[in-house]
Amino acid sequence: MRKRTLTLFLALLLATFATAVGSGSASAATLTPRRALLEQLNRARALHNVAPVYPAPALQDASSSHTDDMMVHNYFAHTSPTGSSVYSRIVGSGFVNGYSWLGAETLAWGTGGLATPLGTVQAWLASPEHRSIMLSSTYRWVGISRTCGTYQGHAGACVWTADWVKRW
């Protein structure tokens, strides 16, 4: 009985491992939009021989507050009407406390295919300023956010913020 249970357990473990290896990554249907954007970013970075970036929850919180604020107050800028800046958001996140650091931010908004993770990465690649940030080997950490709704008079729009950091 014990040998049969062990054999069944090993068979289930092997089947689970084979499924995970065969898929390469989680299916697109199971990814959150933030995770899907991270995968698209790292896919683009890999195609350009740039090391991946890693998610940082504190930076995600900073980017989320900015994305939500842009959506609610209907503006599109790195500095909010109240004066919140990339610098103040990154410092306020606590992620860089005690470190020397460099940071940057990329923004996007769109509807339909332009609102998707792939559409967003393609738009950033087509923009020299965004491309230079996205493909920079400088940055190792990123906080990604997305908020969707009616924006700039467009129903079904999504606004993205990615805050990029290198700390040492």
Secondary structure, DSSP 8 states (H G I E B T S, - for coil): -HHHHHHHHHHHHHHHHHHHHHHSS--GGGS-HHHHHHHHHHHHHHHTT----EE-HHHHHHHHHHHHHHHHHT--SSS-TT---HHHHHHHHSTTTTS-EEEEEEEEEESGGGGSHHHHHHHHHHSHHHHHHHT-SS--EEEEEEEEEEETTEEEEEEEEEEEEEE-
